[in-house]
Amino acid sequence: MNLQSMKRKAVPLHAEVAGVLRHQIMSGDLPPGARLPALRELTEELGVARMTVVQAMNTLEDEGLIEKHSGRGTFVRKVQIPDRVSLQVRAEISEIYAMVDQLEVSVRKGDATIEKSEDGRYFRCMRRIHARGGKPFCQVDIRLDDQVYERAPDRFMHEIVVAVLRDIGVDIANARQRITVAYADFGLAKALGVKVNSAVFKVFREFFDKHGALIYSAKLFYPCDLLELEIEFTTDNPA
């Protein structure tokens, strides 16, 4: 057996760029009608040559995912996104606490910024890289109610937010999260130490108070080889 022939060929950079944008379109992160950034913006954001982006755009146009309009820009076309089958699983919030107790904040991406929601409330927004055993474990984009944040601002800035919520006694009446599979773009790949377009788990998590008001939301990305979801089913038939 020729092992050399089994080695995976390097993926051209323009194909990686096309792959990142393709995944964003097919996941709905770039919805139909969305205007893509200009070539200069994309080259600066991705850190690649202009021709690389042009080749990627041509690929996506050939696939029918985008359309170019002279003088207006490049837009996402309406595409058929496959329906997902949903599996609902009940779990205890203590399971989240048990997992975050194994983690540490390895990188803080800038200071917390303030964002005003549509209902007039204020949230602190933070990006973190959490580590486990000294290695990147997940990237987290956090939105935290500003009044809750002000109860322990220093701790929220330097510690795992979910653990601080528990420690200071924030009353969480309802919590939910949704897990899907996504793909790492250039920034996420660098943050987690994985290859561009590698599969990652994307987790969207929300905590609510007894009045149904949002306290905390987070978008988390985990490399697929670092997270396992185990489900134990019960049956109607006694053992």
N, C-alpha and C positions, 0 to 999 in steps of 0.2 A: 504494500500500500504506500502510495506516495503522499507523505504527510504535507509536503509543500503545496500540493494541489488542493488540500483541504483547508488551507488558511483562507480566511475571509479577505476578499479584496477590499482595499480602502475605499470608502464611499466618497465620491467627489464632493467638494464643499458646497457647490451649488445644489446638489441633491439633498444635502443635510438642511440647507436653508429652506428649500421647497418642502421638505418633510415637516419642519417646524410649523410653517404656515399652513400646510395641508391639515395637520392635526388640529390646529386652532380653528380652522374652518369647519371641519367635520365634527368637532366637539361642540360647536356653537359659540365658542369664545369669540370668534369673529363671525357675527351673524350676517345673513343676507343683506346686502345694501351697505355694509360697513365699508368705509373708505380706508384703504391701506395707507400707511405712512409713505411719504415721498421717498424716492430712491436715496437721497442724501441722508434722510433720517434713518432709514433701514441700515445703510452701510455703517453709520456711526453707532447705532444701537447694537448691531451684530458684530461689529469689528471685522468686516470683510470688505473685499474690493467691490467697486460699483458693478463690474462685469459679472461678478458672482451673483449679485442680486438680480441683475437683468436676466441671466440664464434661469434662475429660479422662477422668476415671474413668467418667463416664456413657457416653462414647464407647466405651471399651474394654469396658464391660459389655454394651453393645448389640452389640458384635462377638463376644461370647462368649469373650473372653480372660480376664476376671476375674469373680469373684463376690463379692458382699458378704454378710457374715453379721453381723446385728445383735449388738452386744456383743462380737464376736470380732475383727472387722476385715475386710480385703479380701484375697482370695487369688487366686493364678494358677490358672486352670483347666487341665486337661489338653488340650493342643492338638497337632495334627499338625505336626511340624516337618519340612520337606522334607529328604530325604537328599541329602548332597553327594556329588559325584563327585570322587574323589581322584586327583591326578596327582603321582606321585613323581618328583622331580628330584634328581640327585646334583650336588653342588657342592663346591668347596674352601673351607675356613674362611678362607683368605687373601682371598677375595672380601668377606667381612664386614669383615676388617681394612682392606681398601682403602677401603670405604665410610665406616667410622667415622673414618678419618684425615681426612676432609673436613669433619667436624663439630666443634662446640664446645658445651660446656655453657653454656646461656644463663640457665637458671633452676634453682635447687635448691629443691624444695618441702619445706622443713623439714629437720631432722636425720635421720640414719639411725636407725631404730627396730630393736629386737631382737625376733625372732619365733622361737618354739620349734616345731620340726616334730614330727610324730607319732612319729618314730624317736628323738626326744630331742636332735637336733642343733639348733644355733642359726644363724640367718640374719640378716643385716642387710638391712633393707628401705628402699628409697629411691625417690623419684619425681623425675624430671628432665624438663626440656624441652631437647632438643638443637636447635641452630640450624645453618643452613648459609647462608653469605653474609649473616649478620646477621638472617635471618628464621627463624621457627619451622619446624622440619623434622619433628620427631616428639616425642611424649610417651612416656616410658619408665617403667614400674614394675618395679623391680629387686629380686631376692632373691639375696643373695651369702653364701656360706658364711662364717661369722664368723671361722674360723681363717685363711681366705684374706684376708679384710678386714683383719685385724690385721697382715698383712705390710706393708701400705702404706696405713694409714687416711687420711692426709691426701690422698694422691693419689686414692684411691677417692672421697673426698668432693668433689673439685674437678675431676676429669678424667673422660673417657669410660671407663667401667668395662671394656669389652671391650679397649680399647687398653692399659689398665694390666695386665690379666691377661696379655696378650702380653708386655709390657715386663718384668714381673718373673718371667717364665718359668714360669707356672702350666701344668702338664702337662694338656692337654685331650685325652683319648683318644677321645671321641665327642661329636658335636654334632648337633643337629637343630633345625629350626624349621618351623612351620606357618603358612601365610598364608591368611587369609580376608578377606572384605569385611564391615565393620561400619558403624555410623552414629554420628556424633558427638552425644553428649549435650551439655547446656549447659556443663558444666565443660570438656570436651574441646574443644568449639567455641571457647570463649574462649581456651584455652591455645594452640591452633593457628591461631587467626585465621580460622576457617571458619564457615559457617552451621550452625545446629543441624540435625541429621539429614542433614548432608552425608555422602556415602560416604567411608569411610577404609579403608586397609589395616590389618588387625589381625594382628600377627605375634607368635607365641609361640615363644620361643627358649630352648633348654636346652643347657648344657655339662656333661659328666660326666668324672670321672677314670677311671683304668684299672681301678678296682674297681667301676665303675658307680654311684658315689655322685655325687649332684648337687652341682655346684660353684656354678653360676650359672643363674638363670632370669630371663626378662624378658618383659613384655608391652608391645609397642610399637604405637603408632598413628601412621600416616602419612597426610597428605592424599593422595587418589588422584592428584592432578595433579602430585605431586612425586616419585613413585616409579614406575619402570618395570621390569618383569621380562621379560628376554629369554632365551629358551630355544633352544638349538641342538640339533636332533635328528640322530641318526645313523640310517642304514638298514642293512639286511642286504645290500643290493646295492652292490657297489663302484662308484665313480664311473667 
